[in-house]
Amino acid sequence: MSRLAYLNGQLVPESTLSVPIYDAGFVQGVTVAEQMRTFGGKLFRLEEHLKRLQRSLDIIRIPNIDLASLGVAAEELAANNHQLLDSDDDLGLSLFVTPGSYPTFAPPGAHEATIGMHTYPIPFHLWSDKYERGERLVVSDVRQVPNSCWPLELKCRSRMHYYLADREAREREPGARALLLDQEGFIAEASTASVILFREAEGFLSPPREKILPGVSVGVLEELAREKGIDLSHRDLTVEDVYASDEVILCSTSPCVLPVVSLDSRPIGAGTAGSVLQQILAAWNRLVGLDIVEQSCKFSRRGDV
């Protein structure tokens, strides 16, 4: 059995998956995408990811994508490729859509959308130690893309600002990660992760919904917080709000939640992973039926698959 991928309606050997050099996703970076992961070999919150993908497709005017069939193909692809892993391991799945050929570079003919999916063993080694040690953030001079460029609810791969911001952060503090502000100087997001503050008196705090990408993982955190009687509210947040927080959490697809222990070398709270993060992690474990941290530590030592 070999690893498969998906391209334009068919499952194909992963080694044959390719996008032409004249595809608009390559030439202009015009690509909408969703990143998912499995728990126990099953794709997590697939419907929510497909719903968000539909909104992105609507924004860039790519019509007539059969998301129901795409969801079935995603499940089939994940099931096939998960069999190549240890049964306790899990994988990530990347789904992307481009408008198809860029007419200036492409041969004459029809220019239909390109739809692809591929999977990969989750790179647990990138964050397995951070559940305990935490993430260190640096406020970057690189700002979030303004809403006037494209709607912030559009999940696309035009992420040059992430690259530049993280490069700056690492130059200022090796091993750190960028915290991006919006054009008004309010907290926007970290590179590839949502930023959630926690204050004992207020509960969880997130930037306004209209100013951020709607995060599937943030939605899960909100559900788990509600079960514990912890509110999650949205408002503009400043750098000083971060320093004044009891805990700060990064929320994203594969790690789920990670603690932030410092900002610009100043400690957040006690400067360690806090008790609220541990409560959320424990609840997430129950939801997905495995120990997220234990799995991450175990498979951070695996070789390439």
C-alpha positions in Angstrom: 0.0 0.0 0.0 1.3 3.5 -0.9 0.3 7.0 0.2 -2.4 8.6 -2.0 -3.3 12.2 -2.8 -6.3 13.8 -4.4 -6.3 15.9 -7.6 -9.4 17.2 -9.5 -11.7 14.4 -8.5 -9.4 11.4 -8.3 -7.3 9.7 -5.8 -3.8 9.4 -7.3 -0.4 8.1 -6.0 1.1 10.9 -3.9 4.3 10.9 -6.0 2.3 12.0 -9.1 0.5 15.0 -7.4 1.7 18.1 -9.1 0.4 21.6 -10.1 1.5 23.2 -13.4 3.9 26.1 -13.1 1.3 28.2 -14.9 -1.4 27.5 -12.3 -2.6 30.8 -10.7 -1.9 29.3 -7.3 1.8 29.1 -8.2 2.1 32.3 -10.3 0.0 34.6 -8.1 -0.4 32.7 -4.9 -4.2 32.7 -5.4 -5.0 29.6 -3.3 -7.6 29.0 -0.6 -6.8 26.2 1.7 -7.9 24.3 4.8 -5.5 22.4 7.2 -7.1 19.5 9.1 -5.8 16.8 11.3 -7.0 13.4 12.5 -7.6 12.0 16.0 -7.6 8.3 16.1 -7.4 8.3 12.3 -10.6 10.3 11.8 -10.7 13.8 10.5 -11.6 16.3 13.2 -14.4 18.9 12.6 -14.4 18.2 8.8 -17.8 19.9 8.3 -16.6 23.1 10.0 -13.5 23.2 7.8 -15.6 22.6 4.6 -18.0 25.3 5.6 -15.2 27.8 6.1 -13.7 26.7 2.7 -17.1 27.4 1.1 -17.0 31.0 2.4 -13.4 31.4 1.0 -14.5 30.0 -2.4 -17.5 32.5 -2.4 -15.1 35.4 -1.7 -12.8 34.6 -4.6 -15.7 33.6 -6.9 -14.9 30.0 -7.6 -18.4 28.3 -8.0 -19.7 24.8 -8.3 -17.3 22.9 -6.0 -19.1 19.8 -4.7 -18.0 20.0 -1.0 -20.0 17.0 0.0 -18.1 14.8 -2.5 -14.9 16.5 -1.5 -15.6 15.6 2.1 -16.1 12.0 1.3 -12.8 12.0 -0.7 -11.0 13.6 2.3 -12.2 10.9 4.6 -11.2 8.2 2.1 -7.8 9.7 1.7 -7.2 10.0 5.4 -8.3 6.5 6.0 -6.0 5.1 3.4 -3.0 7.0 4.5 -3.5 6.5 8.2 -3.1 2.8 7.7 0.6 3.5 6.9 1.2 5.0 10.3 1.3 3.5 13.8 -2.3 3.0 14.9 -1.8 5.5 17.7 -0.3 8.1 15.4 -2.2 10.7 13.4 -1.8 12.8 10.3 -2.5 16.2 8.9 -4.5 16.9 5.7 -4.0 19.9 3.5 -6.8 20.8 1.1 -6.3 23.6 -1.5 -8.2 25.2 -4.3 -6.9 27.6 -7.0 -8.7 29.3 -9.9 -6.7 27.1 -12.3 -4.4 28.2 -15.0 -3.1 31.8 -15.2 -4.1 32.8 -18.7 -1.0 34.8 -19.5 1.4 31.9 -19.0 -0.9 28.9 -19.8 -1.5 27.2 -23.1 -4.9 28.1 -24.7 -7.9 26.3 -23.5 -10.3 26.0 -20.6 -9.1 27.1 -17.2 -11.0 25.2 -14.6 -10.2 25.3 -10.8 -7.5 23.1 -9.4 -8.5 21.1 -6.4 -6.0 19.0 -4.4 -5.4 17.3 -1.1 -2.5 15.5 0.5 -1.6 14.2 3.9 1.5 14.2 6.0 2.6 12.7 9.4 2.0 15.4 11.9 5.3 17.1 12.8 4.9 16.7 16.6 8.6 17.4 17.1 8.0 21.1 16.2 6.0 21.7 19.4 6.0 18.6 21.7 8.2 20.3 24.3 6.1 23.5 24.2 3.1 22.2 26.1 5.4 22.4 29.2 8.0 25.0 28.2 5.6 27.3 26.3 5.9 29.5 23.3 7.8 32.8 23.4 6.3 35.7 21.3 7.8 38.8 19.9 5.7 41.8 18.7 6.6 42.1 15.1 6.9 45.3 13.1 5.2 43.4 10.3 1.4 44.0 10.6 -1.6 41.9 9.8 -2.9 42.3 6.2 -5.6 44.9 6.4 -9.2 44.0 5.8 -9.2 46.4 2.8 -6.8 44.1 1.0 -9.0 41.0 1.4 -11.6 39.9 4.0 -9.9 38.5 7.0 -12.4 35.6 7.0 -10.7 34.4 3.7 -8.3 31.6 4.5 -5.7 31.8 1.8 -2.1 30.9 1.4 -0.9 34.5 0.8 1.2 34.4 3.9 4.3 36.4 3.1 3.6 38.5 6.2 3.9 35.4 8.4 7.2 34.5 6.9 8.6 38.0 7.4 7.2 38.4 10.9 8.6 35.1 12.1 12.0 35.8 10.6 12.1 39.2 12.4 11.0 37.5 15.7 13.7 34.9 15.5 16.4 37.5 14.7 15.4 39.4 17.8 14.9 36.3 20.1 16.1 32.9 18.7 13.3 30.4 18.9 10.5 33.0 19.3 7.4 33.4 17.2 5.8 36.5 15.9 2.8 38.3 17.4 1.1 40.4 14.7 -0.8 43.6 15.3 -3.5 45.1 13.0 -3.2 48.4 11.4 -4.5 50.2 14.5 -2.0 48.5 16.8 -4.4 46.0 18.3 -3.6 42.3 18.7 -4.4 40.3 15.5 -2.9 36.9 15.7 0.3 34.9 15.9 1.8 33.4 12.8 -0.6 30.5 12.0 -2.3 30.6 15.3 -5.1 32.5 17.1 -4.3 34.3 20.3 -6.5 33.9 23.3 -6.0 35.8 26.6 -7.3 34.6 30.0 -8.1 36.8 32.9 -9.6 35.4 36.1 -12.1 38.3 36.3 -13.2 38.2 32.7 -12.5 34.7 31.3 -11.2 34.2 27.8 -10.7 37.2 25.6 -10.3 37.2 21.8 -10.0 39.9 19.2 -13.3 41.0 17.6 -14.8 38.4 15.3 -14.8 40.7 12.3 -11.1 41.3 12.6 -9.8 37.7 12.6 -10.1 34.5 10.6 -12.8 32.4 12.2 -10.8 29.7 13.8 -12.2 26.1 14.0 -9.9 25.3 16.9 -11.0 28.5 18.7 -14.6 27.3 18.3 -13.6 24.0 20.0 -11.9 26.0 22.8 -15.1 28.1 23.3 -17.2 24.9 23.5 -14.9 23.4 26.2 -14.7 26.7 28.1 -18.5 26.9 28.1 -18.7 23.5 29.7 -16.5 24.7 32.5 -18.5 27.9 32.9 -15.8 30.1 31.5 -16.9 33.0 29.2 -15.2 33.8 26.0 -15.7 37.4 24.8 -14.4 39.4 21.9 -12.9 42.9 22.0 -10.0 44.9 20.8 -6.9 43.8 22.8 -3.6 45.7 23.2 -0.1 44.6 24.0 -0.6 45.8 27.5 -3.6 43.5 27.8 -1.3 40.6 27.0 1.1 41.5 29.7 -1.8 41.9 32.2 -3.2 38.5 31.4 -3.0 35.5 33.8 -2.5 33.2 30.9 -2.1 33.5 27.1 -2.9 30.6 24.8 -2.2 29.9 21.1 -4.9 27.9 19.4 -4.4 26.1 16.1 -5.3 22.9 14.3 -2.5 20.4 15.0 -1.2 21.4 18.5 -4.7 22.4 19.5 -3.6 24.7 22.4 -0.1 25.9 23.5 0.8 28.2 26.4 2.6 31.5 25.8 5.1 32.1 28.6 6.6 35.5 27.5 6.2 38.4 25.2 9.3 40.4 24.2 11.2 38.5 26.9 8.7 39.7 29.6 6.9 36.8 31.4 3.2 36.3 31.0 1.6 35.4 34.4 3.9 33.1 36.2 6.0 32.5 33.1 4.9 28.9 32.9 2.0 26.9 31.5 -1.0 27.7 33.6 -3.8 25.7 35.2 -6.5 26.9 32.8 -4.6 25.7 29.8 -4.3 22.3 31.6 -8.0 22.2 32.2 -8.7 22.9 28.5 -6.2 20.3 27.4 -7.8 17.7 29.7 -11.2 18.5 28.2 -9.8 18.3 24.7 -8.3 14.9 25.5 -11.8 13.7 26.6 -13.4 15.1 23.4 -11.0 13.4 21.0 -10.3 10.2 23.0 -6.6 10.4 23.5 -3.9 12.3 25.4 -2.7 15.0 23.1 0.5 15.8 24.9 1.4 12.1 25.4 0.8 11.4 21.7 2.9 14.4 20.7 5.8 13.4 22.9 5.6 9.8 21.7 5.6 10.5 18.0 8.0 13.5 18.1 10.7 10.8 18.1 9.5 8.9 15.1 11.4 8.9 11.9 10.1 10.1 8.6 7.3 8.0 7.2 
